[in-house]
Each structure stands twice: as structure tokens, then as C-alpha cells.
């Protein structure tokens, strides 16, 4: 038997104002997407913005359904839209933001497990990491240099 330690690192910014001009612009696009989310049941709006290698920005937001598990997260809406509209174009950055119609979300909200798994496949396939920025509606912003840093021991097609 042996014990291993797995760690990750991230940069935490006090707020959106501390971000670089490019990161701030991408996060503002995610905020725009968040404002258009369809979340009548959870009242929890999420927006995502992907910056692609070709300079295009692809937006996504959560889309709910009365058949609750049939909804879709903002990150997967964005990544699948990017994959279907710009197949083969690498992802450079992903920005995510969340807000609630019930209370203030003042801490960073990272992607859920299902989104991490889906996003990891794109990072693995493109053989190049992409940075991930995430925040609530206000307050700190977390930035990692790779999606896979958020998903240690990830499952991918090499196991199939």
C-alpha cells in the first residue's frame, strides 16, 4: 500500500475588477449569458462564456424543464454549442458565473461534476489545457490553468 497526495492550485482574485482586461471581458460575457438563463424552478441562474482559439466567444446558460432532471447546465450548453458550431477549434478559456433570485451568491461557484466530466473530454481531446474562471454574482473569482485540475483521477476514453 502507498499513500499519494493530489493537489491543485488556483489564483483567487478579490473581485472581477482584479482580472486582466481579457479575463474581465470574458467574465462579463458570462454575466450577460447568466442574465438570459431559464431557471424558473431553481431560481439559480448560471452563465458560461468560452473563448475559442479563433477568437470566437460562445455563450451558454442553464435551461430548466418542469421534468427537472431534463434541464441542462450552462457549461454543457456552451461546450456543445462550441463543438457543434466550431468543431475542432480549441478552447482557450472558460468563464462561469452564478446568481440566485432568492439570495446573493457571494462565493465562487465551480462547474458541477457532470460538467467537469464533459468539459474534461474537450481538454483531453485538444491535448492542451484551458483556463477556467468562476465566480458567484459578486466577490471572489477563482482561476485555474486547466479544467483537469478540477477533476483529479478523471475518466476518459482511454478506459473504454
Secondary structure, DSSP 8 states (H G I E B T S, - for coil): ----------EEESSGGGS-HHHHHHHHHHHHHHHT-B-TTT-EEEEEEEEETTS-EEEEE-B--SSGGG-B-HHHHHHHHHHHHSTT--EEEEEEEEEESSS---S-----HHHHHHHHHHHHHHTS--EEEEE-SSS-EEEES-GGGGSTT---GGG-
